[in-house]
């Protein structure tokens, strides 16, 4: 953190984030098998009044991948957050959360991919820091590639309109400020 504090704000990248996408079963339990989880850095670009957050996953890696299978008992779920990667046992559902991908049935996604000319499917995500977030979902687009008879997730894109991104950013900055004040208060109590 010392290095970051020495760097001027304008020298930092405009956005640093990460995502974790995984397969869960009917009970919401995460699968622990190969092909059931991927993580990647997020990249942000501004386009036509939207912030588009993208993550890319290796199409040829036989170990690090997320398979989209035609299975009614499996769901794709994920979280996107600001900042660095979390350890697998850590929950990024903290004050760094950008959005949560609503659980999507893998069979429905697989059918959508099969009927799509560009091997994509769509789902929704919610930004929990926004009021009434569940009535204002954002669009998520999943791009897949077939490798050795396996449909793998290779790209994720989340489109956040500026009118939603700006209040999210205000909330996030306020949350960071409150968090820092709490940490400073804890330091004062220890003295």
C-alpha positions as CSV (number, residue, x, y, z in Angstrom):
1,X,0.0,0.0,0.0
2,X,3.0,2.4,0.5
3,X,3.7,2.3,-3.2
4,X,0.1,3.1,-4.1
5,X,0.0,6.0,-1.6
6,X,3.1,7.5,-3.3
7,X,1.6,7.4,-6.7
8,X,-0.6,10.3,-7.8
9,X,-4.3,9.6,-8.6
10,X,-3.9,10.5,-12.3
11,X,-1.1,7.9,-12.6
12,X,-3.4,5.0,-11.6
13,X,-5.5,3.1,-14.0
14,X,-9.1,4.4,-14.2
15,X,-10.4,1.1,-12.9
16,X,-9.1,-2.0,-11.1
17,X,-11.5,-4.9,-10.5
18,X,-11.9,-8.6,-10.4
19,X,-14.6,-11.2,-11.0
20,X,-15.3,-14.7,-9.9
21,X,-17.8,-16.8,-11.9
22,X,-18.8,-20.3,-10.8
23,X,-21.3,-23.1,-11.1
24,X,-23.7,-23.8,-8.2
25,X,-26.2,-26.6,-7.8
26,X,-29.9,-26.4,-7.0
27,X,-29.1,-25.8,-3.3
28,X,-26.7,-22.9,-4.1
29,X,-23.6,-24.9,-3.3
30,X,-20.6,-24.3,-5.4
31,X,-19.3,-27.2,-7.5
32,X,-15.8,-28.2,-6.6
33,X,-14.9,-30.0,-9.9
34,X,-12.8,-29.0,-12.8
35,X,-14.6,-26.6,-15.1
36,X,-16.8,-25.1,-12.4
37,X,-15.0,-21.8,-11.6
38,X,-13.0,-19.0,-13.2
39,X,-11.5,-15.7,-12.0
40,X,-10.1,-12.9,-14.0
41,X,-9.3,-9.2,-13.8
42,X,-12.0,-6.7,-15.0
43,X,-11.3,-4.1,-17.6
44,X,-13.5,-1.1,-18.1
45,X,-14.3,1.1,-21.1
46,X,-16.7,3.9,-21.6
47,X,-19.0,3.6,-24.7
48,X,-22.3,5.3,-25.6
49,X,-23.2,6.4,-22.1
50,X,-22.3,3.1,-20.5
51,X,-19.5,1.6,-18.6
52,X,-18.7,-1.8,-20.0
53,X,-16.8,-4.2,-17.7
54,X,-15.1,-7.1,-19.4
55,X,-13.3,-10.2,-18.3
56,X,-11.5,-12.7,-20.5
57,X,-10.9,-16.4,-19.8
58,X,-8.5,-18.7,-21.5
59,X,-10.2,-20.8,-24.2
60,X,-7.5,-23.5,-24.5
61,X,-6.7,-24.0,-20.8
62,X,-7.9,-27.5,-19.8
63,X,-7.9,-26.8,-16.1
64,X,-8.9,-23.2,-15.6
65,X,-12.3,-22.9,-17.3
66,X,-16.0,-22.7,-16.7
67,X,-18.1,-25.2,-18.6
68,X,-21.6,-24.4,-19.6
69,X,-23.4,-27.7,-19.8
70,X,-27.0,-28.4,-20.6
71,X,-27.9,-29.4,-17.1
72,X,-31.1,-28.2,-15.3
73,X,-29.6,-28.8,-11.9
74,X,-26.7,-26.3,-12.4
75,X,-26.6,-22.6,-12.4
76,X,-24.1,-19.9,-13.3
77,X,-23.5,-17.3,-10.6
78,X,-20.9,-14.7,-10.1
79,X,-19.6,-11.5,-8.4
80,X,-17.7,-8.6,-9.7
81,X,-15.9,-6.2,-7.4
82,X,-13.5,-3.3,-7.3
83,X,-9.9,-3.9,-6.2
84,X,-7.7,-6.9,-6.2
85,X,-8.4,-10.7,-6.2
86,X,-9.8,-12.2,-3.0
87,X,-8.5,-15.5,-1.8
88,X,-10.8,-18.5,-2.6
89,X,-12.0,-18.7,0.9
90,X,-12.7,-14.9,1.1
91,X,-16.1,-13.5,0.2
92,X,-15.9,-10.5,-2.1
93,X,-19.4,-9.6,-0.9
94,X,-17.9,-6.7,1.0
95,X,-17.8,-2.9,0.5
96,X,-16.0,-3.5,-2.8
97,X,-18.9,-5.2,-4.6
98,X,-19.8,-3.9,-8.0
99,X,-22.5,-6.3,-9.0
100,X,-23.8,-9.9,-8.6
101,X,-24.9,-12.0,-11.5
102,X,-28.3,-13.5,-10.9
103,X,-28.2,-17.3,-10.9
104,X,-28.8,-18.5,-14.4
105,X,-29.9,-22.0,-15.4
106,X,-27.1,-23.7,-17.3
107,X,-29.6,-25.6,-19.6
108,X,-31.2,-22.3,-20.6
109,X,-27.9,-20.7,-21.2
110,X,-26.6,-23.7,-23.2
111,X,-29.7,-23.6,-25.4
112,X,-29.3,-19.9,-26.0
113,X,-25.6,-20.4,-27.0
114,X,-26.6,-23.2,-29.4
115,X,-29.1,-21.0,-31.1
116,X,-26.8,-17.9,-31.2
117,X,-24.7,-17.3,-34.3
118,X,-21.9,-15.7,-32.2
119,X,-22.0,-18.3,-29.3
120,X,-23.3,-15.9,-26.8
121,X,-26.0,-15.8,-24.1
122,X,-27.4,-13.1,-21.9
123,X,-28.3,-12.8,-18.3
124,X,-28.9,-10.1,-15.6
125,X,-26.9,-8.7,-12.7
126,X,-27.8,-6.5,-9.8
127,X,-25.8,-3.7,-8.2
128,X,-26.7,-4.1,-4.5
129,X,-25.3,-0.7,-3.5
130,X,-28.1,1.0,-5.5
131,X,-31.6,1.6,-4.1
132,X,-34.2,-0.7,-5.6
133,X,-31.4,-2.5,-7.4
134,X,-33.5,-5.7,-8.0
135,X,-36.0,-3.7,-10.1
136,X,-33.1,-2.3,-12.2
137,X,-30.9,-5.2,-13.4
138,X,-28.0,-4.6,-15.7
139,X,-27.2,-6.6,-18.8
140,X,-24.6,-9.4,-18.8
141,X,-23.3,-11.0,-22.0
142,X,-21.4,-14.3,-21.8
143,X,-19.4,-15.4,-24.9
144,X,-18.4,-19.0,-25.2
145,X,-16.1,-21.2,-27.3
146,X,-16.2,-24.9,-28.0
147,X,-13.0,-26.8,-27.3
148,X,-13.0,-30.5,-27.6
149,X,-16.8,-30.9,-27.3
150,X,-16.9,-28.6,-24.2
151,X,-18.6,-25.2,-24.2
152,X,-16.4,-22.8,-22.2
153,X,-16.9,-19.3,-21.0
154,X,-14.3,-17.1,-22.7
155,X,-15.6,-13.6,-22.1
156,X,-17.9,-11.7,-19.8
157,X,-19.3,-8.2,-20.4
158,X,-21.5,-6.3,-18.0
159,X,-23.1,-3.0,-19.3
160,X,-23.7,-0.4,-16.6
161,X,-25.5,2.8,-17.8
162,X,-23.8,6.0,-16.5
163,X,-27.0,6.9,-14.7
164,X,-26.5,3.8,-12.5
165,X,-22.7,3.9,-12.4
166,X,-22.5,7.5,-11.0
167,X,-24.7,6.8,-7.9
168,X,-22.9,3.5,-7.4
169,X,-19.5,5.4,-7.5
170,X,-20.8,8.0,-4.9
171,X,-22.0,5.2,-2.6
172,X,-18.7,3.3,-3.0
173,X,-16.6,6.4,-2.3
174,X,-18.7,7.2,0.8
175,X,-18.4,3.6,1.9
176,X,-14.6,3.8,1.5
177,X,-14.5,7.0,3.5
178,X,-16.6,5.5,6.3
179,X,-14.5,2.3,6.3
180,X,-11.3,4.5,6.6
181,X,-12.8,6.5,9.5
182,X,-13.7,3.2,11.2
183,X,-10.1,2.0,10.8
184,X,-8.7,5.2,12.1
185,X,-11.1,5.0,15.1
186,X,-9.8,1.5,15.8
187,X,-6.2,2.7,15.7
188,X,-7.0,5.5,18.1
189,X,-8.7,3.0,20.5
190,X,-5.6,0.8,20.5
191,X,-3.3,3.7,21.5
